[in-house]
Amino acid sequence: MAKIKKKILIYIHGMLPLPGQIATGNGIRAGGLGEALKAKGYDIHYCTRKDFLPAKFSARHLRNFHVFDEKKEFIKNIRSIKPKVIIFEQGDGLEYLEDNIDVPIVADLFAPRVLEVLFVKNFPRENFLRNLLNLKKADFFLVSSERQKYLLVSLLILLGFSKENMPIAVIPISASPELPQRKIKKLNKKINFVYGGVFWPWQKSTKFLVTLIRLMEKHKRGYLYLFGGEYKYKLPNYNYENPLLHLPKSKRLIYKKMLSYDKLLEFYLDSSVAVDVMLQNIEREASFSFRAIDYLKCGLPLLTSNYTELAKDIEAYQAGWPLDLSDISGFKHVAEEILLHPEMLTQYSENARQLIRDKYTWDKTIQPLLEFCHKPKKIATREDYFNLSQTTLEKQEKELVRLRAEIEKLVKHIQDAESRISNYQKLLDESQDHANKLEKEKKELYGEFLQQKGTLEENQKRIAKYQDLLSSAQNYAKGQEKNLLEARKEVKKLGQYIQDAESRISNYQKLLDESQNYSAKLDAEKKVLYEECLEDKQKFQDYESRVAKYQELLDSAQNYIRELEKSLIQTRQELSKIKQTKLYKMYEKLNKIVKKHKIEVK
């Protein structure tokens, strides 16, 4: 009966390094551990979220590869696979597990993420704390360097691990025992420098790349191939900086962006030397580089830093040049030697591959994980130093979600208010423009008024003169009225018949002051009176002379009245013409503005 293989499930935050696909460190690490364990007889299964799959990609053709959308699907996969051990790359995915899961858990913390976040602006602290507390679910821990081991020790102490029970093992980034074959045997003519990988914010290489480009231009040989870009999956607040933005333009600098993992390695196999120099910082000191192992296994000696753990092996094997980067002259000297004597790279290339064969292949580095998988065990529940439970953290997260929702509502309310304020401001600006326009028109009108003031005053004088003439005429008419009253007293003596005439004359006199038709009406009454007088001529012969005298006075009054009416008509016509002038209309408009705005004109 065939022996049943133990199943091991590896959770990947991303995808395996498949042909034609850009690879991530998580995928390369998971694939390497999986292949090493498979070679030792384990049945390896992989699991990832569906949204990590490339567009239009189906995982059905991949053996033992599982995908899920939600937490419950992940738990279902675990129950279906029934693994003896679950490995979580970088600890991602531990949040999907229940606290009381009975499967032994391995957290492979191959990169010092706790140091990486120091270079990320506004990294969410709640995410860091949640990820740290999730590590309590693990029973065994992997790191890729000794320095990372001591960094992790301090975190595990905070999580309740004791100094007697510190389950940490070092498994460096490793390569397959079957190294890929190089395309060129001797490196004496073509010199291709390569620099590849994600442009992480904690990696600073610009000044070294600038120096190399200037040396290549000086000696007119060599090319620098730059492969890189942002991380395949979106990370919040990561401020990537493309070194290409700070490099001089040169035909010896060739930018290739990100390539699929298989194509990238293929290019490395046909290149000369790798540039892996970066300014020293706390993250670089603790890290163990994927790209360095890829360079070495492809036979690329490294221009590298002397502060990394790998530097000692590179120096011992003469697989490259570990440099003190505090002085650029050391880098400049080695780079110039490579350009002038490329034949020396042949031995360095073989040394690089020999270093990988001797120390950094899966079959040699996997032993600590094999021992745990052979006898996996759970660790008893521990009390951490944070005095926080996962339930408390979840409550805080829910409160944070609620507060964020309230903030979003407030932001929306503020945006609406700002929109209304903007509209009011536009109306205010329009009103101000209109007011300014009116003020300008008022000033223009007032200016024109001042310019025409002299003419207006002259016209006013003329009007006053006409009014004086009219007043004189009215006074003269009043004098004539007195004479008429005396004539009426004499006419009363004529008797009852003359009284009727005097009544008509009196009515005519009253109408004379009211309208232009006074004279016509008075003339008609005079004719009637004259006709009546003719009919009774015999009766009033004694009074004929007096009537004739009255007639003369009446004619004189009528003539004067006619002259006065003509003068009034002429005066009214002139006034009418004045009112039709532009100046008089401007005067009226100005008066309206003055009255409306209550302006005092001195």
ZIBELKA-V375319 format. One record per residue. PSI is psi in whole degrees, -180 to 180 (none if undefined). BURIAL is + if it has 9 or more other ideal C-beta (glycine too) atoms within 8 Angstrom, else -. D_CENTER is the distance of its C-alpha to the mean C-alpha in whole Angstrom. Layout:
psi=<PSI | PSI>
burial=<BURIAL | BURIAL>
d_center=<D_CENTER | D_CENTER>
//
This chain:
psi=<129 | 142 | 132 | 127 | 143 | 136 | 137 | 129 | 130 | 119 | 130 | 132 | 75 | -141 | 159 | 156 | 82 | 152 | 135 | -1 | 143 | 133 | 158 | 163 | -40 | -46 | -42 | -43 | -47 | -43 | -38 | -47 | -41 | -45 | -39 | -43 | -37 | -40 | -20 | 10 | 7 | 149 | 108 | 130 | 146 | 152 | 141 | 168 | 149 | -32 | -6 | -12 | 142 | 158 | 138 | 32 | 135 | 133 | 8 | -31 | -8 | 126 | 135 | 36 | 124 | 143 | 157 | 161 | -43 | 167 | -43 | -31 | -37 | -46 | -38 | -40 | -41 | -45 | -32 | -43 | -38 | 58 | 154 | -26 | 144 | 129 | 128 | 116 | 126 | 12 | -1 | 136 | -14 | -24 | -18 | -15 | 148 | 155 | -29 | 23 | 139 | 7 | 132 | 138 | 135 | 128 | 114 | 96 | 69 | -13 | 141 | 74 | -31 | -26 | -31 | -39 | -15 | -21 | 8 | 125 | 133 | 41 | 131 | 114 | -33 | -32 | -44 | -45 | -40 | -44 | -38 | -46 | -31 | -24 | -16 | -21 | -15 | 153 | -14 | 143 | 140 | 144 | 171 | -1 | 160 | -38 | -40 | -33 | -47 | -28 | -42 | -32 | -45 | -37 | -40 | -32 | -42 | -28 | 4 | 3 | 144 | 164 | -24 | -22 | 80 | 86 | 75 | 135 | 149 | 119 | 103 | 162 | 131 | 167 | 167 | 144 | -26 | 94 | 145 | 152 | 134 | 152 | -25 | 140 | -42 | 136 | 79 | -8 | -66 | 128 | 105 | 114 | 142 | 146 | 114 | 156 | 175 | 142 | 74 | 149 | -16 | 4 | 117 | 108 | 2 | -50 | -29 | -39 | -39 | -45 | -44 | -43 | -42 | -37 | -42 | -39 | -40 | -46 | -4 | 45 | 154 | 152 | 144 | 118 | 121 | 115 | 130 | 179 | -158 | 162 | 145 | -37 | 141 | 131 | 133 | 134 | 15 | 118 | 84 | 146 | 112 | 117 | -21 | -29 | -21 | 8 | 146 | 150 | 132 | 144 | -11 | 2 | 122 | 120 | 126 | 2 | -155 | 133 | 161 | 154 | -41 | -40 | -37 | -48 | -37 | -40 | -41 | -39 | -16 | 18 | -179 | -51 | 149 | 143 | 112 | 41 | 129 | 145 | 144 | 134 | 175 | -33 | -44 | -34 | -35 | -16 | 162 | 115 | 129 | -44 | -32 | -44 | -40 | -43 | -50 | -43 | -23 | 6 | 27 | 109 | 152 | 131 | 106 | -179 | 151 | 2 | -2 | 161 | -34 | -20 | -38 | -43 | -39 | -41 | -42 | -37 | -3 | 47 | 11 | -161 | 94 | 119 | 149 | 106 | 1 | -18 | 113 | -20 | -35 | -46 | -43 | -42 | -48 | -43 | -38 | -38 | -41 | -43 | -37 | -28 | 65 | -18 | -24 | -16 | -22 | -47 | -40 | -38 | -45 | -37 | -39 | -45 | -32 | -37 | -42 | -46 | -40 | -35 | -21 | 46 | 155 | -43 | -23 | -24 | -12 | -9 | -46 | -38 | -36 | -42 | -41 | -42 | -28 | -39 | 70 | 146 | 151 | 149 | 142 | 153 | 137 | 149 | 128 | 170 | -6 | -16 | 37 | 135 | 165 | -33 | -43 | -42 | -40 | -39 | -41 | -38 | -41 | -42 | -38 | -41 | -43 | -45 | -39 | -38 | -42 | -40 | -41 | -40 | -44 | -41 | -43 | -42 | -42 | -40 | -41 | -44 | -41 | -36 | -44 | -43 | -40 | -42 | -43 | -37 | -38 | -44 | -41 | -42 | -41 | -42 | -40 | -41 | -43 | -42 | -41 | -38 | -44 | -40 | -39 | -44 | -39 | -43 | -40 | -44 | -40 | -36 | -45 | -37 | -44 | -37 | -35 | 5 | -40 | -45 | -41 | -40 | -37 | -43 | -38 | -37 | -40 | -43 | -41 | -38 | -45 | -39 | -37 | -42 | -43 | -40 | -39 | -41 | -41 | -39 | -41 | -40 | -39 | -39 | -38 | -33 | -38 | -45 | -39 | -38 | -38 | -39 | -37 | -36 | -39 | -38 | -33 | -28 | -14 | -16 | -171 | -35 | -41 | -28 | -38 | -41 | -42 | -35 | -44 | -42 | -41 | -43 | -41 | -42 | -39 | -42 | -25 | -39 | -14 | -32 | 172 | -16 | 2 | -46 | -40 | -44 | -41 | -37 | -40 | -42 | -34 | -40 | -44 | -44 | -41 | -42 | -41 | -35 | -36 | -39 | -33 | 29 | -39 | -33 | -25 | 30 | -31 | -24 | 8 | -41 | -38 | -39 | -39 | -41 | -43 | -38 | -41 | -44 | -41 | -43 | -42 | -42 | -41 | -41 | -43 | -40 | -41 | -43 | -41 | -41 | -41 | -44 | -40 | -43 | -44 | -43 | -44 | -37 | -43 | -41 | -41 | -42 | -40 | -41 | -24 | -10 | 154 | -36 | -44 | -38 | -41 | -38 | -45 | -42 | -40 | -41 | -40 | -44 | -42 | -44 | -40 | -44 | 3 | 48 | 135 | 116 | 119 | none>
burial=<- | - | - | - | - | + | + | + | + | + | + | + | + | + | + | + | + | - | - | - | + | - | + | + | - | + | + | + | + | + | + | + | + | + | + | + | + | + | - | - | - | + | + | + | + | + | + | + | - | - | - | + | + | - | - | - | - | - | + | - | - | - | - | - | + | + | + | + | - | - | - | - | + | + | + | + | + | + | - | - | + | - | + | + | + | + | + | + | + | + | + | + | + | + | - | - | + | - | - | - | + | - | + | + | + | + | + | + | + | + | + | + | + | - | + | + | + | - | + | + | - | - | + | - | - | + | - | + | + | + | + | + | + | + | + | + | + | + | + | + | + | + | + | + | + | - | + | + | + | - | + | + | + | - | + | + | + | + | + | + | + | - | - | - | - | + | + | + | + | + | + | + | + | + | + | + | - | - | + | - | - | + | - | - | - | - | + | - | - | - | + | + | + | + | + | + | + | - | + | + | + | + | + | - | + | + | - | + | + | + | + | + | + | + | + | + | + | - | + | - | - | + | + | + | + | + | + | + | - | - | + | - | - | - | - | - | + | + | - | + | - | - | + | - | - | - | + | - | - | + | - | + | + | - | - | - | - | - | + | + | + | + | - | + | + | - | + | + | + | + | + | + | + | + | + | + | + | + | - | + | + | - | + | + | + | + | + | + | + | + | + | + | + | + | + | + | + | + | + | + | + | + | + | + | + | + | - | + | - | + | + | - | + | + | + | - | + | - | + | + | + | + | + | - | + | - | - | + | - | + | + | + | - | + | + | + | + | + | + | - | - | + | - | + | + | + | - | + | + | + | + | + | + | + | + | + | - | - | + | + | + | + | - | + | + | + | - | + | + | + | - | + | + | - | - | + | - | - | - | - | - | + | - | + | - | - | - | - | - | - | - | - | + | - | - | + | + | - | - | + | - | - | - | - | - | - | - | - | - | - | - | - | - | - | - | - | - | - | - | - | - | - | - | - | - | - | - | - | - | - | - | - | - | - | - | - | - | - | - | - | - | + | - | - | + | + | - | + | + | - | - | + | - | - | - | + | - | - | + | - | - | + | + | - | - | + | - | - | + | + | - | - | + | - | - | + | + | - | - | + | + | - | + | + | - | - | + | + | - | + | + | + | - | + | - | - | + | + | + | - | + | + | - | + | + | + | + | + | + | - | + | + | - | - | - | - | - | + | + | - | + | + | + | - | + | + | - | + | + | - | - | + | + | - | - | + | + | - | - | + | - | - | - | + | - | + | + | - | + | + | - | - | + | + | - | - | + | + | - | + | + | + | - | + | + | - | + | + | + | - | + | - | - | + | + | - | - | + | - | - | - | - | + | + | - | + | + | - | + | + | - | - | + | + | - | - | - | - | - | - | - | ->
d_center=<67 | 64 | 62 | 59 | 56 | 53 | 50 | 47 | 43 | 40 | 37 | 34 | 31 | 30 | 33 | 36 | 36 | 38 | 39 | 36 | 33 | 31 | 32 | 31 | 33 | 33 | 35 | 37 | 38 | 39 | 41 | 43 | 44 | 45 | 47 | 49 | 49 | 50 | 53 | 54 | 55 | 52 | 51 | 47 | 44 | 40 | 38 | 34 | 31 | 31 | 27 | 28 | 30 | 29 | 29 | 32 | 34 | 37 | 38 | 42 | 43 | 43 | 45 | 45 | 41 | 39 | 36 | 35 | 32 | 33 | 34 | 38 | 38 | 38 | 40 | 42 | 42 | 44 | 46 | 47 | 47 | 49 | 48 | 50 | 47 | 43 | 41 | 37 | 36 | 34 | 34 | 32 | 33 | 35 | 33 | 35 | 38 | 40 | 42 | 45 | 45 | 48 | 47 | 47 | 44 | 43 | 39 | 39 | 37 | 37 | 34 | 33 | 30 | 31 | 30 | 27 | 25 | 26 | 24 | 21 | 18 | 18 | 20 | 21 | 24 | 25 | 25 | 27 | 30 | 30 | 31 | 33 | 35 | 35 | 37 | 40 | 41 | 42 | 45 | 45 | 43 | 42 | 41 | 41 | 42 | 45 | 42 | 40 | 43 | 43 | 39 | 40 | 43 | 41 | 39 | 42 | 44 | 41 | 41 | 45 | 46 | 49 | 51 | 53 | 51 | 48 | 48 | 46 | 47 | 45 | 45 | 43 | 41 | 44 | 45 | 47 | 51 | 51 | 49 | 48 | 50 | 49 | 50 | 51 | 54 | 54 | 52 | 53 | 52 | 48 | 46 | 42 | 40 | 37 | 34 | 32 | 30 | 27 | 25 | 25 | 23 | 27 | 28 | 29 | 31 | 30 | 33 | 35 | 34 | 34 | 38 | 39 | 37 | 39 | 42 | 42 | 42 | 45 | 47 | 46 | 46 | 43 | 40 | 37 | 35 | 32 | 31 | 27 | 24 | 22 | 23 | 24 | 23 | 19 | 19 | 17 | 16 | 18 | 17 | 19 | 21 | 22 | 26 | 26 | 23 | 26 | 29 | 31 | 32 | 35 | 37 | 38 | 34 | 34 | 30 | 31 | 28 | 28 | 32 | 33 | 36 | 39 | 38 | 37 | 40 | 42 | 40 | 41 | 45 | 45 | 44 | 45 | 43 | 40 | 38 | 37 | 36 | 34 | 33 | 35 | 33 | 34 | 32 | 34 | 37 | 37 | 36 | 38 | 37 | 37 | 36 | 39 | 41 | 40 | 41 | 45 | 46 | 45 | 47 | 45 | 46 | 43 | 42 | 41 | 40 | 43 | 42 | 41 | 44 | 44 | 45 | 49 | 49 | 48 | 50 | 53 | 53 | 52 | 49 | 47 | 46 | 45 | 44 | 43 | 40 | 40 | 42 | 41 | 44 | 45 | 43 | 43 | 47 | 47 | 44 | 47 | 50 | 48 | 48 | 51 | 53 | 51 | 54 | 54 | 51 | 53 | 55 | 51 | 50 | 53 | 53 | 49 | 50 | 53 | 51 | 49 | 52 | 54 | 51 | 48 | 49 | 48 | 52 | 52 | 49 | 49 | 52 | 51 | 49 | 52 | 54 | 51 | 51 | 55 | 55 | 52 | 52 | 50 | 49 | 50 | 48 | 47 | 45 | 42 | 42 | 38 | 40 | 38 | 38 | 36 | 37 | 35 | 32 | 32 | 32 | 29 | 27 | 28 | 27 | 24 | 23 | 24 | 22 | 19 | 20 | 21 | 18 | 16 | 18 | 18 | 14 | 15 | 18 | 16 | 13 | 16 | 18 | 15 | 16 | 19 | 19 | 18 | 20 | 23 | 22 | 22 | 26 | 26 | 26 | 28 | 30 | 30 | 31 | 33 | 35 | 35 | 36 | 39 | 40 | 40 | 42 | 44 | 45 | 46 | 48 | 50 | 50 | 52 | 54 | 55 | 56 | 58 | 59 | 63 | 63 | 63 | 65 | 68 | 67 | 67 | 71 | 72 | 71 | 73 | 76 | 76 | 76 | 79 | 81 | 80 | 81 | 84 | 85 | 84 | 87 | 89 | 89 | 90 | 93 | 94 | 93 | 96 | 98 | 98 | 98 | 102 | 102 | 101 | 104 | 107 | 106 | 106 | 110 | 110 | 110 | 108 | 107 | 106 | 103 | 102 | 101 | 100 | 97 | 96 | 96 | 94 | 91 | 91 | 90 | 88 | 86 | 86 | 84 | 81 | 81 | 82 | 84 | 86 | 89 | 89 | 90 | 92 | 94 | 94 | 96 | 98 | 99 | 100 | 102 | 104 | 105 | 106 | 108 | 110 | 111 | 112 | 114 | 117 | 116 | 114 | 116 | 117 | 113 | 112 | 112 | 109 | 107 | 107 | 106 | 103 | 102 | 102 | 100 | 98 | 97 | 96 | 94 | 92 | 92 | 90 | 88 | 87 | 87 | 84 | 82 | 82 | 81 | 78 | 77 | 76 | 75 | 72 | 72 | 70 | 68 | 67 | 66 | 64 | 62 | 61 | 60 | 56 | 57 | 58 | 55 | 53 | 55 | 55 | 51 | 51 | 53 | 51 | 48 | 50 | 51 | 47 | 46 | 49 | 49 | 52 | 54 | 56>
//
